[in-house]
């Protein structure tokens, strides 16, 4: 499987916000995350970094 887990970065800490993310789409002033199960979440954030081998998406919250 190719889905990833999405984390929000708070300083050097990371917090899981969604598992099994299939799509990340830019929307307005944030990102829409969609899981393989159809769950959707909107977060006011930008992409901090991606770890494709580890299947992780790291997001930085917008202020």
Backbone as XML, in Angstrom:
<?xml version="1.0"?>
<chain id="A" units="angstrom">
  <residue number="1" name="UNK">
    <atom name="N" x="0.831" y="-1.177" z="0.000"/>
    <atom name="CA" x="0.000" y="0.000" z="0.000"/>
    <atom name="C" x="0.880" y="1.245" z="0.000"/>
  </residue>
  <residue number="2" name="UNK">
    <atom name="N" x="0.360" y="2.313" z="-0.547"/>
    <atom name="CA" x="1.135" y="3.536" z="-0.691"/>
    <atom name="C" x="0.601" y="4.698" z="0.136"/>
  </residue>
  <residue number="3" name="UNK">
    <atom name="N" x="-0.366" y="4.473" z="0.984"/>
    <atom name="CA" x="-0.890" y="5.576" z="1.774"/>
    <atom name="C" x="0.125" y="5.961" z="2.856"/>
  </residue>
  <residue number="4" name="UNK">
    <atom name="N" x="-0.082" y="7.159" z="3.419"/>
    <atom name="CA" x="0.858" y="7.690" z="4.399"/>
    <atom name="C" x="0.106" y="8.173" z="5.638"/>
  </residue>
  <residue number="5" name="UNK">
    <atom name="N" x="0.856" y="8.422" z="6.687"/>
    <atom name="CA" x="0.314" y="9.037" z="7.891"/>
    <atom name="C" x="0.676" y="10.513" z="7.862"/>
  </residue>
  <residue number="6" name="UNK">
    <atom name="N" x="-0.252" y="11.374" z="8.269"/>
    <atom name="CA" x="-0.025" y="12.817" z="8.290"/>
    <atom name="C" x="0.160" y="13.284" z="9.732"/>
  </residue>
  <residue number="7" name="UNK">
    <atom name="N" x="1.184" y="14.098" z="9.920"/>
    <atom name="CA" x="1.516" y="14.629" z="11.238"/>
    <atom name="C" x="1.568" y="16.147" z="11.158"/>
  </residue>
  <residue number="8" name="UNK">
    <atom name="N" x="1.199" y="16.822" z="12.231"/>
    <atom name="CA" x="1.361" y="18.266" z="12.342"/>
    <atom name="C" x="2.585" y="18.499" z="13.234"/>
  </residue>
  <residue number="9" name="UNK">
    <atom name="N" x="3.465" y="19.379" z="12.792"/>
    <atom name="CA" x="4.675" y="19.693" z="13.547"/>
    <atom name="C" x="4.392" y="20.863" z="14.497"/>
  </residue>
  <residue number="10" name="UNK">
    <atom name="N" x="4.762" y="20.701" z="15.745"/>
    <atom name="CA" x="4.664" y="21.753" z="16.749"/>
    <atom name="C" x="6.031" y="21.829" z="17.408"/>
  </residue>
  <residue number="11" name="UNK">
    <atom name="N" x="6.858" y="22.735" z="16.901"/>
    <atom name="CA" x="8.260" y="22.782" z="17.321"/>
    <atom name="C" x="8.949" y="21.527" z="16.811"/>
  </residue>
  <residue number="12" name="UNK">
    <atom name="N" x="9.592" y="20.799" z="17.682"/>
    <atom name="CA" x="10.242" y="19.543" z="17.281"/>
    <atom name="C" x="9.340" y="18.335" z="17.530"/>
  </residue>
  <residue number="13" name="UNK">
    <atom name="N" x="8.142" y="18.579" z="18.063"/>
    <atom name="CA" x="7.174" y="17.510" z="18.336"/>
    <atom name="C" x="6.284" y="17.283" z="17.130"/>
  </residue>
  <residue number="14" name="UNK">
    <atom name="N" x="5.890" y="16.038" z="16.914"/>
    <atom name="CA" x="4.931" y="15.741" z="15.852"/>
    <atom name="C" x="3.719" y="15.057" z="16.454"/>
  </residue>
  <residue number="15" name="UNK">
    <atom name="N" x="2.549" y="15.381" z="15.900"/>
    <atom name="CA" x="1.295" y="14.836" z="16.401"/>
    <atom name="C" x="0.515" y="14.259" z="15.223"/>
  </residue>
  <residue number="16" name="UNK">
    <atom name="N" x="0.126" y="12.997" z="15.327"/>
    <atom name="CA" x="-0.621" y="12.335" z="14.255"/>
    <atom name="C" x="-1.991" y="12.974" z="14.098"/>
  </residue>
  <residue number="17" name="UNK">
    <atom name="N" x="-2.332" y="13.353" z="12.843"/>
    <atom name="CA" x="-3.664" y="13.918" z="12.612"/>
    <atom name="C" x="-4.525" y="13.037" z="11.712"/>
  </residue>
  <residue number="18" name="UNK">
    <atom name="N" x="-3.895" y="12.172" z="10.891"/>
    <atom name="CA" x="-4.697" y="11.261" z="10.077"/>
    <atom name="C" x="-3.829" y="10.093" z="9.605"/>
  </residue>
  <residue number="19" name="UNK">
    <atom name="N" x="-4.399" y="8.908" z="9.646"/>
    <atom name="CA" x="-3.732" y="7.712" z="9.139"/>
    <atom name="C" x="-4.269" y="7.388" z="7.751"/>
  </residue>
  <residue number="20" name="UNK">
    <atom name="N" x="-3.517" y="6.610" z="7.010"/>
    <atom name="CA" x="-3.926" y="6.085" z="5.699"/>
    <atom name="C" x="-4.345" y="7.190" z="4.721"/>
  </residue>
  <residue number="21" name="UNK">
    <atom name="N" x="-3.549" y="8.272" z="4.678"/>
    <atom name="CA" x="-3.841" y="9.377" z="3.776"/>
    <atom name="C" x="-3.543" y="8.951" z="2.339"/>
  </residue>
  <residue number="22" name="UNK">
    <atom name="N" x="-4.521" y="9.170" z="1.479"/>
    <atom name="CA" x="-4.392" y="8.831" z="0.063"/>
    <atom name="C" x="-4.117" y="10.070" z="-0.777"/>
  </residue>
  <residue number="23" name="UNK">
    <atom name="N" x="-4.750" y="11.202" z="-0.413"/>
    <atom name="CA" x="-4.603" y="12.431" z="-1.200"/>
    <atom name="C" x="-4.408" y="13.633" z="-0.284"/>
  </residue>
  <residue number="24" name="UNK">
    <atom name="N" x="-3.565" y="14.558" z="-0.762"/>
    <atom name="CA" x="-3.388" y="15.863" z="-0.123"/>
    <atom name="C" x="-3.649" y="16.883" z="-1.214"/>
  </residue>
  <residue number="25" name="UNK">
    <atom name="N" x="-4.664" y="17.722" z="-1.012"/>
    <atom name="CA" x="-5.067" y="18.684" z="-2.032"/>
    <atom name="C" x="-5.036" y="20.100" z="-1.460"/>
  </residue>
  <residue number="26" name="UNK">
    <atom name="N" x="-4.425" y="21.055" z="-2.199"/>
    <atom name="CA" x="-4.493" y="22.443" z="-1.741"/>
    <atom name="C" x="-5.920" y="22.946" z="-1.832"/>
  </residue>
  <residue number="27" name="UNK">
    <atom name="N" x="-6.355" y="23.675" z="-0.819"/>
    <atom name="CA" x="-7.720" y="24.193" z="-0.807"/>
    <atom name="C" x="-7.740" y="25.485" z="0.010"/>
  </residue>
  <residue number="28" name="UNK">
    <atom name="N" x="-8.168" y="26.579" z="-0.621"/>
    <atom name="CA" x="-8.206" y="27.890" z="0.038"/>
    <atom name="C" x="-6.859" y="28.187" z="0.680"/>
  </residue>
  <residue number="29" name="UNK">
    <atom name="N" x="-6.838" y="28.364" z="1.996"/>
    <atom name="CA" x="-5.594" y="28.693" z="2.684"/>
    <atom name="C" x="-5.063" y="27.515" z="3.499"/>
  </residue>
  <residue number="30" name="UNK">
    <atom name="N" x="-5.316" y="26.298" z="3.019"/>
    <atom name="CA" x="-4.860" y="25.117" z="3.734"/>
    <atom name="C" x="-4.799" y="23.900" z="2.838"/>
  </residue>
  <residue number="31" name="UNK">
    <atom name="N" x="-4.946" y="22.752" z="3.455"/>
    <atom name="CA" x="-4.860" y="21.473" z="2.756"/>
    <atom name="C" x="-6.039" y="20.581" z="3.131"/>
  </residue>
  <residue number="32" name="UNK">
    <atom name="N" x="-6.540" y="19.855" z="2.151"/>
    <atom name="CA" x="-7.570" y="18.845" z="2.417"/>
    <atom name="C" x="-6.885" y="17.489" z="2.360"/>
  </residue>
  <residue number="33" name="UNK">
    <atom name="N" x="-7.036" y="16.722" z="3.423"/>
    <atom name="CA" x="-6.498" y="15.367" z="3.497"/>
    <atom name="C" x="-7.644" y="14.391" z="3.303"/>
  </residue>
  <residue number="34" name="UNK">
    <atom name="N" x="-7.423" y="13.376" z="2.473"/>
    <atom name="CA" x="-8.439" y="12.363" z="2.214"/>
    <atom name="C" x="-7.806" y="10.991" z="2.438"/>
  </residue>
  <residue number="35" name="UNK">
    <atom name="N" x="-8.430" y="10.183" z="3.295"/>
    <atom name="CA" x="-7.893" y="8.853" z="3.587"/>
    <atom name="C" x="-8.437" y="7.827" z="2.595"/>
  </residue>
  <residue number="36" name="UNK">
    <atom name="N" x="-7.871" y="6.645" z="2.633"/>
    <atom name="CA" x="-8.332" y="5.558" z="1.759"/>
    <atom name="C" x="-9.739" y="5.101" z="2.141"/>
  </residue>
  <residue number="37" name="UNK">
    <atom name="N" x="-10.202" y="5.509" z="3.325"/>
    <atom name="CA" x="-11.536" y="5.149" z="3.799"/>
    <atom name="C" x="-12.569" y="6.226" z="3.494"/>
  </residue>
  <residue number="38" name="UNK">
    <atom name="N" x="-12.133" y="7.314" z="2.824"/>
    <atom name="CA" x="-13.052" y="8.388" z="2.471"/>
    <atom name="C" x="-13.155" y="9.485" z="3.521"/>
  </residue>
  <residue number="39" name="UNK">
    <atom name="N" x="-12.496" y="9.332" z="4.649"/>
    <atom name="CA" x="-12.488" y="10.379" z="5.676"/>
    <atom name="C" x="-11.781" y="11.608" z="5.110"/>
  </residue>
  <residue number="40" name="UNK">
    <atom name="N" x="-12.327" y="12.795" z="5.367"/>
    <atom name="CA" x="-11.742" y="14.038" z="4.888"/>
    <atom name="C" x="-11.508" y="14.974" z="6.057"/>
  </residue>
  <residue number="41" name="UNK">
    <atom name="N" x="-10.406" y="15.715" z="5.972"/>
    <atom name="CA" x="-10.070" y="16.672" z="7.013"/>
    <atom name="C" x="-9.442" y="17.883" z="6.346"/>
  </residue>
  <residue number="42" name="UNK">
    <atom name="N" x="-9.849" y="19.078" z="6.776"/>
    <atom name="CA" x="-9.232" y="20.305" z="6.291"/>
    <atom name="C" x="-8.385" y="20.869" z="7.417"/>
  </residue>
  <residue number="43" name="UNK">
    <atom name="N" x="-7.174" y="21.284" z="7.074"/>
    <atom name="CA" x="-6.289" y="21.860" z="8.077"/>
    <atom name="C" x="-5.578" y="23.068" z="7.478"/>
  </residue>
  <residue number="44" name="UNK">
    <atom name="N" x="-5.514" y="24.141" z="8.260"/>
    <atom name="CA" x="-4.799" y="25.342" z="7.832"/>
    <atom name="C" x="-3.320" y="25.083" z="8.069"/>
  </residue>
  <residue number="45" name="UNK">
    <atom name="N" x="-2.673" y="24.531" z="7.046"/>
    <atom name="CA" x="-1.272" y="24.137" z="7.164"/>
    <atom name="C" x="-0.627" y="24.132" z="5.785"/>
  </residue>
  <residue number="46" name="UNK">
    <atom name="N" x="0.685" y="24.046" z="5.803"/>
    <atom name="CA" x="1.452" y="23.862" z="4.575"/>
    <atom name="C" x="2.330" y="22.627" z="4.766"/>
  </residue>
  <residue number="47" name="UNK">
    <atom name="N" x="2.858" y="22.118" z="3.683"/>
    <atom name="CA" x="3.711" y="20.930" z="3.772"/>
    <atom name="C" x="5.063" y="21.342" z="4.332"/>
  </residue>
  <residue number="48" name="UNK">
    <atom name="N" x="5.455" y="20.702" z="5.401"/>
    <atom name="CA" x="6.769" y="20.926" z="6.022"/>
    <atom name="C" x="7.789" y="20.042" z="5.320"/>
  </residue>
  <residue number="49" name="UNK">
    <atom name="N" x="7.480" y="18.736" z="5.209"/>
    <atom name="CA" x="8.366" y="17.788" z="4.532"/>
    <atom name="C" x="7.613" y="16.479" z="4.282"/>
  </residue>
  <residue number="50" name="UNK">
    <atom name="N" x="8.176" y="15.674" z="3.405"/>
    <atom name="CA" x="7.626" y="14.357" z="3.081"/>
    <atom name="C" x="8.722" y="13.318" z="3.278"/>
  </residue>
  <residue number="51" name="UNK">
    <atom name="N" x="8.356" y="12.202" z="3.823"/>
    <atom name="CA" x="9.257" y="11.062" z="3.923"/>
    <atom name="C" x="8.579" y="9.918" z="3.182"/>
  </residue>
  <residue number="52" name="UNK">
    <atom name="N" x="8.841" y="9.828" z="1.902"/>
    <atom name="CA" x="8.121" y="8.878" z="1.052"/>
    <atom name="C" x="8.454" y="7.427" z="1.371"/>
  </residue>
  <residue number="53" name="UNK">
    <atom name="N" x="9.697" y="7.146" z="1.700"/>
    <atom name="CA" x="10.076" y="5.771" z="2.033"/>
    <atom name="C" x="9.371" y="5.311" z="3.306"/>
  </residue>
  <residue number="54" name="UNK">
    <atom name="N" x="9.240" y="6.240" z="4.265"/>
    <atom name="CA" x="8.588" y="5.917" z="5.537"/>
    <atom name="C" x="7.084" y="6.163" z="5.522"/>
  </residue>
  <residue number="55" name="UNK">
    <atom name="N" x="6.552" y="6.672" z="4.409"/>
    <atom name="CA" x="5.120" y="6.939" z="4.249"/>
    <atom name="C" x="4.600" y="7.953" z="5.280"/>
  </residue>
  <residue number="56" name="UNK">
    <atom name="N" x="5.339" y="9.066" z="5.427"/>
    <atom name="CA" x="4.957" y="10.116" z="6.375"/>
    <atom name="C" x="4.849" y="11.457" z="5.673"/>
  </residue>
  <residue number="57" name="UNK">
    <atom name="N" x="3.845" y="12.230" z="6.072"/>
    <atom name="CA" x="3.639" y="13.598" z="5.605"/>
    <atom name="C" x="3.713" y="14.479" z="6.841"/>
  </residue>
  <residue number="58" name="UNK">
    <atom name="N" x="4.600" y="15.478" z="6.804"/>
    <atom name="CA" x="4.743" y="16.397" z="7.920"/>
    <atom name="C" x="4.232" y="17.764" z="7.503"/>
  </residue>
  <residue number="59" name="UNK">
    <atom name="N" x="3.306" y="18.304" z="8.286"/>
    <atom name="CA" x="2.662" y="19.576" z="7.979"/>
    <atom name="C" x="3.035" y="20.610" z="9.033"/>
  </residue>
  <residue number="60" name="UNK">
    <atom name="N" x="3.099" y="21.871" z="8.584"/>
    <atom name="CA" x="3.379" y="22.998" z="9.490"/>
    <atom name="C" x="2.109" y="23.847" z="9.552"/>
  </residue>
  <residue number="61" name="UNK">
    <atom name="N" x="1.572" y="24.017" z="10.745"/>
    <atom name="CA" x="0.346" y="24.789" z="10.934"/>
    <atom name="C" x="0.585" y="26.251" z="10.572"/>
  </residue>
  <residue number="62" name="UNK">
    <atom name="N" x="-0.375" y="26.859" z="9.836"/>
    <atom name="CA" x="-0.289" y="28.276" z="9.492"/>
    <atom name="C" x="-0.849" y="29.097" z="10.639"/>
  </residue>
  <residue number="63" name="UNK">
    <atom name="N" x="-0.249" y="30.241" z="10.876"/>
    <atom name="CA" x="-0.723" y="31.106" z="11.963"/>
    <atom name="C" x="-1.570" y="32.224" z="11.423"/>
  </residue>
</chain>
